[in-house]
Amino acid sequence: MKAYVFPGQGTQFAGMGKDLYDNSSYAKQMFDTANDILGFSITDIMFGEDAEALKQTKVTQPAIFLHSVILAKVLSTNFKPEMVAGHSLGEFSALVSAGYLSYEDGLSLVSKRALAMQKACEQNPSTMAAVLGLENEVVEKICNEIEEVVVPANYNCPGQLVISGSNEGIDIACKKLTQAGARRALKLPVGGAFHSPLMEPARAILEQAIDETNFSNGICPIYQNVTALAITNPEEIKRNLKKQLTSSVLWTQTMQQMMEDGLLSVTEVGPGKVLQGLFKKVDRKIQTESASL
């Protein structure tokens, strides 16, 4: 079986999407529509050289979403997934590309999500850290023992887990995890504790927006972050999506479940090759490629 997967925040780069804009009138039209929906010219930032401007959450998330979704739309007849999944933000790209959400509704949700997350970060100073070389159970146990807010946020691949929480909690966790034998426990340059209870203010805002959005039947199952299971029911998809911001991204479990369900090849749609690398960490034999025009 063939899967199409969609990357999350952190894969952006200066100039992203310009080749799509220049080579496809359909893509150009979609980008122009995005500028109207967002109320600012995101294409000027995406196609420019100001990497710092691209790092703003309100820009980064829609930019990655646009790159992924527009590429999938331009592929058109070549886009034939039997399963889809997206890492965090990428779940929204997957939902639009597989037909569960319209392009306009998906972009609107992503924009609201980005702004709500930015606001939550300002309300609750917090951060994340990457933990390498420890079993998941060890990381989970240490997080549970800390009184501050610290939780597993992203199960990226075996031996690589990102934790999320208060600044003090992450400092304590990094020290304890290093003592427990982690190869590295490194704080990340992010402005907030994504996929933790500290994102509750953003989750509440996004939940209301999701409730007001129409979801349709898609063309194939989507493996969602909070369950790592294949879902096709639009109402169930909405329920899971509402939990995503305050729940762990079960990406390791998602990849393993896809393989159990017959996955043979993976096409990454959007900037970067991060997800292809993660699939290879689970099974070297999996065929991977980047989507291209």
N, C-alpha and C positions, 0 to 999 in steps of 0.2 A: 504493500500500500504506500501511497505517496502523501506526504504531509507538507503543508506550507506553514512556516512559522515566522513570527513578526517580533522584531527586537523592541526593547524598552529604552528608557532614558539612559544617556551616557554614550550613545552610538553616533551622536550628531557630529557633523564636520562642516567647515566653511565651504560653500559652493554646492551643498547637497541639493539635489533635485534639478539643477540647472540643465543637465543633459536631457531630462524628461521634458522640461519646458521648451527647450530649443528644438526638439525632434518630434514632438507630437502636439498637434493642434488640440486634441482632446485633453491632454495633460495641461496645456496652457489654459484652457477654459476652466479646468478644475482648480488650478492654482488661483486664477483670477476670482473665481467664486469664493475661495477660501479667504482672500483679502477682504472681500465684502462682508463675509460672515464674522470674521474676527475684528473688523473695524480698524485694522492697521495693515500695512503692507509687509506681511511676513516674508514674501518672496524677496524683498530688498535685503532682509537680514539673512535669509537662507542662502541666497546667491552671492552675497557679499563676502568680505574677508575678515569681518569683525567677529572673531571666535568668542569674545567675551559677551557680546550682545546675544549670541546664539545660546549661551549658557543660562540665560534667564528662564526660569521654569515656565513662565507664561508663553515663551517662544519655543523652548526646547521640545516640550511635549507635542504641541501641534505640528512642529516641523518634522519630527520623526514620524508621526501619524501620517502626515501628508505624503512624505517620501514613500512610505510603505504602501498606503492605500492607492495612490495614483499609479505607482508602478504595477500593482496587481491589476488595476483597471486597464492599463495600457496593454498588459500581457493578454488580456481578454480571452481569446480562444485557447491560448496556451495555459491559462490558469484553470487547472482541473484538479483541485485538491480532493482527497478522500478523507482527510482530517486536517484541522487547523488548530493552532495554539499561538498565544502571544505572551511574552514575558512582561508582566505588570502593565504598563501603558500599552504594550503590543497587543494585549487582549482586545482593546478597542479596535485596533487596526484589523485584527483577525475577524471580529464580529461584522465589520463593514464589508470586508473583502468576501466573506462567506454569505453575505446577504441577510444577516440578522438585523442589521441597522442600515439606514440610508447614510450616504456620504455626509449630507448636511447635518443630520442628527448626531452622527458619530463625532464630527468635528466640533459641534457645539458642546457635546458632553466632555470631550477632551479639553477644550478650552476652560470650561467651568471647573473641571477636575484640577487643572494646573493652577488656576487662580485660588481655588479653595485650599490646595496643598501649600501654596506659597503663604497664604494667610495663617494656616495652622502652624507652619514653621516659625512665623514671627510671634505667634502666641506662646508656643512651647519650644524654647531653644533646646535643640536635641540633635542627635547625629546617628551615624551607622558605622559599623566596622566589619571588615572582611576577616573571616577566620579560616585558616588553611591547615589541613593535616590532622583534623580531629574527627572522631565519629560524631554523627548527629546527636546521638543519645548523650554523649558527654557534654556537648555544647548546651543542649536543652536542660540538663541537670544543673549546670552551673548558672545558667540564666535564672532558673527557678529559685535558686538559693539566694539571689541578690534582692534586697528589699526595694531598691530603685526599679523603675520601669526598664526592663531589658528583655527582649524577646527575639527568637529566630525570625528573620524577615524574609530572606531569600534562600531557599535550598537550591543552589545553582547547579551543582553536580556533586558526585561523591567526593567528600573531602574538602568541599568549598561551600561555606555557609556564611551568609551576611546577617549580622545581628543589628538590632535597632532599639534605641531607647534614649533616656535622658543623658545629658553630657556626663554627669557623675556616674550613672549606671554603666555606661559604655567604658569609661576609664577603669572602673572596678572589674568589669567583665574581661577586658583585654588583659589585665594583670593576672587574673585567676586562670584564664584560658592558656596563657603562656606558661604559667606554672604547671598546668595540667598536660603540657606537651604539644601545644599547637605550634606548628611550624612558623606561622605568623598570625598575629592578631592586630590588624592595622586599621586605624581610623580612616574613614573615607572623607573626601572633600565635598560633603553634601550638607545642605542647610537644614535638615530635618530628619525625624525618625519615621521614614516611610514604612508602611506595612506594620504598624504597631498601634497600640491603644492611643498614643499621642496624636494620631491622625483622626480621632473621633470628630472634631469640629468639621473637618473636610468631608468625612464620610456622611455626616448628616446633610450637608449641602448637596452632595452628589446623589444621595438617595432620593431626595426630592426631585432632582433633575431627571433621574432614571425613571421615576414613577410617571413623569409627564411625557416620556418618550415612547414612541411606538416601536415595538420589536416584532419582527416577522419570522417566518420559518426560513432556515438557511439551506444551503446546498449540500452541507456535510456536517458531521459532528464537530463541536469545538471542545477541546480539553481545557477546562477552566482552572485558573490559578488556585482557587480555594479548595477544590476537590480533587484535581488531577484526574478527573474522569470525563469520558465522552458524554457531552450533553447536547440534546437537540431541541428540547422544550423551551420556547421563548420565556415563559414565566419562571422556569427554574433558572435559566440564564440570568434573568433580571435579579433574582434573589441572590445568586452567587456574586454577581457584579457589585451589588450594594455592600457586600462584606469585604470586597477586595482590598480596600485602602487600610483596613485595620487588621487584616489577616496575613498570614505567611504566604509567599509565592512558592507553591510546591512544584518547582520546575524539575528537580531531579525525579520526583515521583511521576510527573507528567510524561517525561521522556521514557521512563521505564514502562509506564502503562501503555503508551503508544506502541512501544516495541512488543509488548505482550499481545497487543491487538493486531499485530501484523505489519508494523511499519518497516519499510525497506529503504526508502529514500526521503531526504529532507531538502526542501528549497527554502532558503532564507530570503524574505522579501523586505527590503529596506536597507538602511545604512549599516555597514559593518558585517563582520562574520562571527560575532561573539557566540551566537546560538549554535552555529555549526561546530564550533570548538567544544561546546558543552556536550553535544550529542556524541562526538568522538570520544569524550572522556567516559561515556557510558558504554559505548560499543564501537570499536575501531572499524568494524565492517560496514556500518551504516554509510550509505552514499549521501554526500552532502554537496550542495552547490548554492551559489547566489543567483537570485533572479536577475535577469538583464534584458534589455530591449532586444 
